[in-house]
Amino acid sequence: MTINRAHYRVMVAVLLATGLLLLFCGCGGDDKATSTGPEAPAGGSSGNVSVKGLVDDPEVLTAGRLEEMTVIEITVDHPKLGMTDYRGVRLSDLFASLGVKEGAASLTMTASDGYMAEVPLADIRESTDAMLAMGDGGALSVVMPGIESKSWVKDVVALEFK
């Protein structure tokens, strides 16, 4: 069988693609997993939120724990969806329950897909209807009326106070 230049180029491209695939998948290496992308924080599955940083009581919040708090229902103007109904706990009540420390200046929220948004606590406190909303299936989302849409984090798995 003779291999012409076109076949040779295809074979080289396939070998390069296979090598890159093995490299990025971590296949064929040692058993130690490494990751360069964002990871879901501990306790971070849909419906659970890991709380850490400058708080008195770091914990994993669950929808059940939130149900024990003062739950409200509001209708607010979502920046992309328009008027939307939400059910959850006001962030101001949640902050008091967690014992957010005086030195905390911002809140970083991480979603299950690794998306992160950081918002100054002063901005959150000005938004009286800001809440941790409980959605269908137990997913928790941050609702931030009056704050840009990138701060409305869906399927939150971590809250870190800095």
C-alpha positions in Angstrom: 0.0 0.0 0.0 1.4 3.4 -0.9 0.7 6.5 1.1 0.5 9.7 -0.8 0.9 13.2 0.8 -2.9 13.7 1.4 -3.1 10.4 3.3 0.1 11.3 5.2 -1.3 14.7 6.3 -4.6 13.1 7.4 -2.7 10.5 9.5 -0.5 13.2 11.1 -3.6 15.3 11.9 -5.4 12.3 13.4 -2.3 11.4 15.5 -2.0 15.1 16.7 -5.7 15.3 17.5 -5.6 12.0 19.4 -2.5 13.2 21.4 -4.2 16.5 22.3 -7.4 14.6 23.3 -5.4 12.3 25.6 -3.5 15.3 27.0 -6.7 17.3 27.8 -8.7 14.3 29.1 -5.9 13.3 31.3 -6.1 9.8 29.8 -3.1 7.6 29.7 -1.3 9.3 32.5 -0.9 8.5 36.2 -4.0 8.0 38.4 -3.8 11.4 40.0 -6.5 13.6 38.7 -5.6 17.2 38.0 -7.9 20.0 37.0 -7.3 23.4 35.6 -11.0 24.4 35.4 -13.3 25.6 38.2 -14.4 22.9 40.6 -17.7 22.7 42.4 -17.0 23.5 46.1 -17.5 21.0 48.8 -21.1 20.5 49.6 -21.9 21.9 46.2 -24.7 19.9 44.6 -28.0 21.4 43.5 -29.9 22.5 46.6 -26.8 22.7 48.8 -24.7 25.9 49.3 -21.4 25.9 51.0 -20.9 29.0 53.1 -17.4 30.1 54.0 -15.2 33.1 54.6 -15.9 35.9 57.1 -18.9 34.4 58.9 -19.3 33.2 62.4 -20.8 29.8 61.4 -19.4 28.3 58.1 -21.9 25.6 57.0 -23.6 23.9 54.2 -27.1 25.5 53.7 -29.9 23.3 52.4 -33.3 24.1 51.1 -34.6 22.5 54.3 -32.6 24.8 56.5 -33.8 27.8 54.5 -37.4 26.6 54.9 -36.9 27.0 58.7 -36.1 30.7 58.2 -38.5 33.5 57.2 -39.5 32.6 53.7 -41.0 35.3 51.5 -42.5 35.5 48.0 -41.8 38.5 45.8 -42.3 39.5 42.2 -39.4 41.5 40.8 -38.1 42.7 37.4 -35.4 40.2 36.2 -33.0 42.1 33.9 -33.5 39.5 31.1 -36.8 37.7 32.0 -39.0 40.6 33.0 -41.4 40.3 35.9 -40.8 37.0 37.7 -42.0 35.4 40.9 -39.5 34.2 43.5 -39.7 32.4 46.8 -36.8 32.4 49.3 -35.0 34.0 52.1 -33.9 37.7 52.0 -30.1 37.9 52.0 -30.2 40.4 54.9 -31.9 37.7 57.0 -29.5 35.1 55.8 -26.5 37.3 56.6 -27.7 37.8 60.2 -28.3 34.1 60.6 -24.8 33.3 59.3 -23.1 36.0 61.4 -21.4 37.8 58.6 -18.4 39.5 60.2 -17.9 43.3 60.2 -14.8 43.1 58.1 -16.6 41.4 55.2 -16.8 43.7 52.1 -18.0 41.4 49.3 -19.8 38.2 48.5 -18.5 35.8 45.9 -21.2 33.4 44.5 -20.3 30.2 42.7 -22.7 28.3 40.5 -22.6 24.5 39.9 -21.1 25.1 36.4 -18.2 27.1 37.9 -19.5 30.6 37.1 -18.6 33.1 39.7 -19.8 36.6 40.5 -18.5 39.0 43.2 -20.7 41.8 44.5 -19.9 44.4 47.2 -22.0 43.7 50.4 -23.0 47.4 50.4 -24.7 46.9 47.1 -26.5 43.8 48.3 -27.7 45.5 51.4 -29.2 48.4 49.4 -31.3 45.9 47.4 -33.9 45.2 50.1 -35.4 42.3 48.0 -32.1 40.5 47.3 -32.7 36.9 48.2 -31.5 33.3 48.0 -34.4 31.9 46.0 -35.6 28.3 46.1 -36.4 26.9 42.7 -38.0 23.8 41.3 -36.0 20.7 42.2 -34.3 22.4 45.1 -31.9 24.5 43.1 -31.0 27.7 44.9 -30.4 31.0 43.0 -29.4 34.5 44.0 -31.9 37.2 43.1 -30.5 40.7 43.0 -33.1 43.4 42.1 -31.4 46.6 41.0 -28.1 44.9 40.4 -26.7 43.9 37.0 -27.8 40.5 35.6 -24.4 38.9 35.9 -24.9 39.0 39.7 -28.1 36.9 39.5 -26.4 33.5 39.9 -28.4 30.4 39.2 -27.9 27.0 40.9 -25.6 28.4 43.5 -23.2 26.0 45.3 -21.0 28.3 47.3 -21.2 31.7 49.0 -17.9 33.2 50.2 -17.7 36.3 52.3 -14.5 38.3 51.8 
